[in-house]
Amino acid sequence: MPRDEFQSGDPGRGFDYAAAFATGLLDPDRAPPDAVSGPNGKAAVKRYAVYRNNVTVSLIDALAASFPATLRITGPDFFRAMARFHIRETPPTSPLLFEYGRDFPDFIERYEYARSMPWLADVARIERAWLDAYHGADAEPLASGALASIPAERLADTVLVPHPATRAIRSLYPVVTIFAANRSDGPVGRIEAAGPEDALVTRPGLEVFVRHLPPGGAVFLDRLMAGEPLGAAAAAALAETTEFDLSANIAGLLQAGALTAAHQGGRA
């Protein structure tokens, strides 16, 4: 900021001044710090208020850019009011704006005025996973025929390594359908889907993909991401649902480019 607008009066106290200056930026009811003054030592209440408002607006805009489907579902006024409360509760801790908003889905889940949309937080979780996948590390996807050379008796001990951009989002609601319907600019018709939908989010190349995971697929992928071998991951998925189909799930992950390597347990 220009030094003739906000002055600490003591260059040696720059760190303390910065901390004091930042303290009230996200709290509109808090008075400007005593150390803040305008030209010639005059009070800078109005100038500080303008700066505080600009910071809040910038953070709201950052959340809107990160959660466009959530914004479209709620409408701009509802979203911006909700985002403002979140900002006051959870200020940013990183200078990278794309990092901001990791706690936003959890906030939505607690937000009183969003209770009529119980699926909204999970839609936001897909959007956060989409952003993380977009910024995830690049890696070459595992070839579709890579498992064919592994003897059947060794498959259970095989560790499948997920792509760095791969995420799994579980939900009790049809959030993949709701997300897809509201992510584009086209008109949103009546959504007929009902029941739970789990999402696979990954980026094998330049584009992020969001797909439905079949029954048990989220548990299976979560266990793979935790480093468990194929047999243990499959057993956990089968314990979740008898509808789990191991072959179909592996084929789907390979087709989506959600895996990068296969090796025997304990050997990378």
FENHU-V237492 format. One record per backbone hydrogen bond with DSSP energy under -0.5 kcal/mol. NH is the residue of the N-H (numbers start at 1). CO is the residue of the C=O. E is the energy in kcal/mol with one decimal. If there is no record, write none. Layout:
NH;CO;E + NH;CO;E
This chain:
5;2;-1.6 + 6;2;-1.3 + 7;37;-1.5 + 13;10;-2.4 + 14;11;-1.1 + 17;13;-2.6 + 18;14;-2.6 + 19;15;-2.4 + 20;16;-2.4 + 21;17;-2.9 + 22;18;-2.2 + 23;19;-1.3 + 24;20;-0.6 + 25;22;-1.3 + 27;24;-1.1 + 28;26;-0.5 + 30;27;-1.6 + 36;33;-1.6 + 37;7;-0.5 + 38;42;-4.2 + 41;38;-1.5 + 42;39;-1.6 + 44;36;-0.5 + 48;44;-2.8 + 49;45;-2.2 + 50;46;-2.1 + 51;47;-2.2 + 52;48;-2.8 + 53;49;-2.4 + 54;50;-2.3 + 55;51;-2.0 + 56;52;-2.1 + 57;53;-2.6 + 58;54;-2.2 + 59;55;-2.0 + 60;56;-2.4 + 61;57;-2.6 + 62;58;-1.9 + 63;59;-2.1 + 64;60;-2.4 + 65;61;-2.0 + 66;62;-1.5 + 67;63;-1.9 + 71;67;-2.3 + 72;68;-2.3 + 73;69;-2.4 + 74;70;-2.2 + 75;71;-2.4 + 79;75;-2.4 + 80;76;-2.7 + 81;77;-2.0 + 82;78;-2.6 + 83;79;-3.1 + 84;80;-1.9 + 85;81;-1.7 + 86;82;-2.0 + 87;83;-2.5 + 88;84;-1.8 + 89;85;-1.7 + 90;86;-3.2 + 97;95;-0.7 + 99;96;-1.4 + 100;96;-0.5 + 100;97;-1.2 + 102;99;-0.8 + 104;101;-1.1 + 105;101;-0.5 + 107;103;-2.0 + 108;104;-2.7 + 109;105;-1.9 + 110;106;-1.0 + 110;107;-0.7 + 111;107;-1.4 + 114;111;-1.7 + 115;112;-1.3 + 117;114;-2.0 + 120;117;-2.1 + 123;119;-1.8 + 124;120;-2.2 + 125;121;-1.8 + 126;122;-1.9 + 127;123;-2.0 + 128;124;-2.4 + 129;125;-2.4 + 130;126;-2.5 + 131;127;-2.1 + 132;128;-2.4 + 133;129;-2.6 + 134;130;-2.3 + 135;131;-1.7 + 136;133;-0.8 + 142;259;-3.0 + 146;143;-1.9 + 148;145;-1.2 + 150;147;-1.4 + 151;149;-0.5 + 154;151;-2.0 + 155;151;-0.6 + 155;152;-1.0 + 157;154;-0.7 + 158;155;-1.7 + 159;263;-4.1 + 160;158;-0.6 + 161;159;-0.6 + 161;261;-3.0 + 162;160;-0.6 + 163;258;-2.6 + 166;163;-2.2 + 167;201;-2.8 + 169;199;-2.3 + 175;173;-2.5 + 178;174;-2.0 + 179;175;-3.0 + 180;176;-2.5 + 181;177;-2.1 + 182;178;-1.3 + 182;179;-0.6 + 183;179;-1.0 + 184;180;-0.6 + 189;187;-0.6 + 192;190;-0.7 + 197;171;-0.5 + 197;173;-1.2 + 198;213;-0.5 + 199;169;-3.2 + 200;211;-3.1 + 201;167;-2.7 + 201;199;-0.5 + 202;209;-2.1 + 205;207;-0.6 + 209;202;-3.2 + 211;200;-2.5 + 213;198;-2.4 + 217;214;-2.7 + 220;216;-2.4 + 221;217;-2.5 + 222;218;-2.7 + 223;219;-2.3 + 224;220;-1.9 + 225;221;-2.7 + 226;222;-1.2 + 227;224;-1.7 + 228;223;-2.3 + 230;158;-3.2 + 231;156;-2.5 + 233;229;-2.4 + 234;230;-2.6 + 235;231;-2.2 + 236;232;-2.0 + 237;233;-1.9 + 238;234;-2.5 + 239;235;-1.9 + 240;236;-1.1 + 241;237;-2.1 + 244;241;-1.3 + 246;244;-0.6 + 249;245;-2.3 + 250;246;-2.5 + 251;247;-2.5 + 252;248;-2.2 + 253;249;-2.3 + 254;250;-2.4 + 255;251;-2.5 + 256;252;-2.0 + 257;253;-0.6 + 257;254;-1.0 + 258;253;-2.7 + 260;161;-3.4 + 261;161;-1.0 + 263;159;-2.1 + 265;157;-2.1 + 267;264;-2.4 + 268;266;-0.5
